[in-house]
């Protein structure tokens, strides 16, 4: 598979990851994610996935939820955002989950659940389409 699109963001928690995307507009780790299962309220799993969210919202407990996800082996492989708040940064750092922000809105408008995403340590995010998705 060759990249369909590549974007350069700011690596707040450096690291590399590859996985299927789970796309949400906004995420509150406290309330939207079950730390024991890694499931979102709507039933989608973020465990081992690339969590793509334009922004975060919610409680300071979010950092602890990210840590609990890691402890329970249900953390996302990486988190990519348009704008990351300090609570998400702290949680991702403590859990060792790569986090890239300052990504353009266009990425989030074109990214779909199930797309293969590669996150590179320098903050480059590559979107690969899922097989059979045309293109």
C-alpha positions in Angstrom: 0.0 0.0 0.0 1.4 3.4 -0.8 0.5 6.6 1.1 -2.6 8.4 0.0 -1.8 11.4 2.1 1.0 12.5 4.4 0.7 15.3 7.0 3.3 16.8 9.3 2.4 17.5 12.9 4.1 18.2 16.2 5.3 15.1 18.1 4.4 15.8 21.7 5.1 12.2 22.8 7.5 10.7 20.2 7.1 7.2 19.0 6.0 5.2 16.0 2.9 3.2 15.4 0.8 1.7 12.7 -2.8 0.7 12.9 -6.4 1.1 11.9 -8.0 4.5 12.6 -10.8 5.2 15.0 -12.1 8.7 14.3 -14.0 11.0 16.7 -14.6 14.7 16.6 -13.8 15.2 20.3 -12.8 12.8 23.1 -13.3 12.8 26.8 -11.2 10.0 28.2 -13.3 10.3 31.4 -16.7 9.3 30.3 -16.3 8.4 26.6 -13.8 5.5 27.1 -14.1 2.4 29.4 -10.6 2.0 30.8 -11.1 -1.7 31.4 -12.2 -2.6 27.9 -10.9 0.2 25.7 -14.4 0.6 24.2 -16.0 4.0 23.4 -19.6 4.6 24.3 -20.6 3.7 20.8 -19.0 0.3 21.1 -15.9 0.9 18.9 -12.6 -0.2 20.4 -9.5 2.1 20.6 -7.3 -0.7 21.9 -4.2 -1.0 19.6 -5.8 1.5 17.1 -4.8 5.0 16.0 -7.2 7.3 17.9 -7.9 10.4 15.7 -9.6 13.2 17.5 -9.7 16.9 16.5 -9.8 17.9 20.1 -10.3 16.7 23.7 -12.8 17.7 26.3 -13.5 16.9 29.9 -12.0 16.1 33.2 -8.5 16.1 34.6 -9.1 12.4 35.3 -8.5 11.8 31.6 -4.7 11.3 32.2 -5.5 8.5 34.7 -7.8 6.9 32.2 -5.1 6.8 29.6 -2.8 5.2 32.2 -5.5 2.7 33.1 -5.9 1.8 29.4 -2.2 1.1 29.2 -2.2 -0.9 32.4 -5.1 -3.0 31.1 -3.5 -3.5 27.6 -6.3 -1.5 26.0 -4.5 1.8 25.1 -4.5 3.1 21.6 -1.3 2.5 19.5 -1.1 6.3 19.1 -3.2 9.4 19.4 -3.3 12.1 16.6 -5.1 15.4 17.2 -5.6 18.8 15.7 -5.1 20.3 19.2 -4.0 18.3 22.3 -4.7 19.7 25.8 -2.2 19.2 28.6 -4.3 16.5 30.2 -4.0 14.3 27.2 -0.3 15.1 26.8 0.4 14.0 30.4 -1.6 10.8 30.1 0.0 9.9 26.8 3.5 10.6 28.1 3.0 8.6 31.3 1.5 5.7 29.4 4.1 5.9 26.6 1.5 6.4 23.9 2.8 8.3 20.9 0.9 11.6 20.5 1.0 14.0 17.6 -0.9 17.3 17.4 -1.0 20.4 15.3 -2.4 18.3 12.4 -4.6 20.1 9.8 -8.3 19.8 9.8 -8.1 18.3 6.3 -6.6 15.1 7.8 -9.6 14.7 10.1 -12.1 15.5 7.3 -10.6 12.8 5.0 -9.7 10.1 7.5 -12.3 7.3 8.0 -12.6 4.5 10.5 -10.6 1.5 9.4 -8.1 3.5 7.3 -4.6 2.3 7.9 -2.5 5.0 9.6 1.3 5.2 10.1 2.6 7.6 12.8 6.3 8.4 12.6 8.5 9.6 15.4 9.1 12.9 13.7 5.4 13.8 13.7 4.6 12.6 10.2 1.2 10.9 9.8 0.5 8.9 6.7 -3.0 7.8 5.8 -3.3 4.6 3.8 -6.7 3.5 2.6 -8.1 0.3 3.8 -8.1 -2.5 1.1 -11.0 -2.2 -1.3 -11.8 1.4 -0.3 -11.3 2.7 -3.8 -8.2 4.7 -4.6 
